[in-house]
Amino acid sequence: MKAVYFVGILNFDCFDGDDYIERAHLVRDKNGERFSDKLNFVYVILPKFKKTIEQLETNADRWLYCLKNMATLASRPVEVQGRVFEMLFKAAHINKLTKEDMETYNKSILEYADVRRCADYAMQRGRQEGVLAVAKKLNESGVAMELIASATELTAEQISHLPRD
């Protein structure tokens, strides 16, 4: 079994000390031995994360800073760049929408999905029609059925049912 990590991000402090990351393991009651090296618990205590925006060095620092300060940030800080942070702030913005704005947003997402499905269907249908047209031309030209089947991924039965002019 591969190791499993549970990561809990806490907005309260329940551990002694100044560390903002605490690691824990399950221990058996009867003998106090570790239950498994494969089950790991990591707790991130946001109130203990004290770095300022100028002190951020790693992406982990940037994530913790954003999570701790998201409610008070008006926009994404220049120090927090990258697609993943862009997505985080977009999700946070969506989460702040009013009920009416959320309904409009969800409706637009559904409409986009409908349009996307229609476009995908039309493209697939066009592809299928193109394959059939090529297979028909090859069949009319006397190309061997096995070659047509190999090139178009149609079955011999499908090729034999193609209309001939």
N, C-alpha and C positions, 0 to 999 in steps of 0.2 A: 504494500500500500504506500502511495506517495504521501508526503507530509501535507497536512491540511492546516491552513491558518485562518483563524477567525480574527477579523480586525474590527474592533469597536471604537467608534469615534465618540467621545463623551464631551458634553458641554458642561460637565460638573467634575469636581475632584473627589475621588474616593480612595486615593492612595497617599501614603506618607512620602515625603521627599519632594525634590524639585524637578525630577525627570518628567518630561511630558510624554514619554513612551515607556510603558510598563509591559513586561512579558510575563506570562503565567502558563502553568501546565496543570493538568488534572492530577490529583494525588489520591491514592487509595486510602479509604478511612481505616481499614483494619491494620495496615502496616506502614502507612506514610510514604510508600514508594510511588514514584511517578507512574501513572497509569500507562502512558504511551509517549514515545518520542515523536510520534506522527501527528499528535493533536497539539496545536500551538495556539495560544491566545495572545493577541497584541492589542493593547489599549492605548489610544491616543487621547490624552487629556488636554483639550484645547485651552482651558484657562491657564495652564502652565506653559503654553507656548508663548514666549515673550518677545520673539524677534520682531524688529521693525521692518518696514518695507526695504530700507537700505541694507539690512543685514541678511537678506535672503540670498542664499548661495545655490541651493539645489532645487530641483523640481519638487521634492518632498517639502522643503521649506515653503515654496510658493503655494502648494496645495493647502498646507496647514494654515498659512496666512489667509488665503482666500476663504477657507471654511470658517475660520474664526471670525473674520471681519466682513463676511458677505452681506450681512444685514445693514452695515453702515457704509458700504462702498457704493458711491453713486455710479461709478463706471469702472471698467477694467484698468488697473494701473499699468503704466508703461513697463514697469519691471516684471509684469506677468504676461509674457507673450507665448504664442504657440496655439495651434489648432485646438488642443484639448482644453485650454483655458478659455478660448473663444466659445467652445461648446458649453463649458460650465457656466459662463456668464449669460449665454443665450438661454439656458435652462432656468437660471435664476430669474431672468427678466420675464420669461413666460410664467413662472410660478407667482410673480407679483401682479399678474393681470387681474382685472376685475372679473366678476362672474360673466358679464356681458361680453367683455373683450375675449375671455377664454372660450366662450361659445362661438364667437366669430372666428377665432384662431382654429379651434377644432374643426369647424365647418370648412375652413379653407384647406386644412390638412386632408380632410376626406375628399374634397373636390379635386385636389391635386392628385391624390391616390387614384381616384376614378379616371382622371385624364391619363395618368401614367399607365394604368392597366389597359385602357383603350389603345394607347399608342403602342404598347408592348404587343397587344393582340394583333393590331394591324401590321406591325413589323413581322411578327411570326407568320401571319397569314400571307403576307407578301412574299416572305422567304419560301413558304410551302408552294405557293403558286409558281414562283420562279423555278424551283426544283422540278415541279411537274412539267413546266413548259420545256425545260432543257431535256428532261427524260423523254418527252414526246418527240422532240426534234431528233434526238439520238436514235430512238426507236424507229422513226420514219426513215432515217438514213441507213438503217440496216445494221447498226452497231449491236454487237452481241449483248444479250440480256444480262449476262453475268457482269460485263463491264459497266453497263448502265447502273445496275444494282450497286456495284462497288462505288461508283462515282457519286451516286445520289442518295445512297442509303435507303432506297426504296426496295420493297420485296419484289420478287419475280411476279407474284400475283398482281401487285399494284401496277407494275409495268405492263403486264398483259391486258389490263383493263383500261389503259390509256386510249383515248379516242384517236383514230387515224383519219387524216384528211383524204 
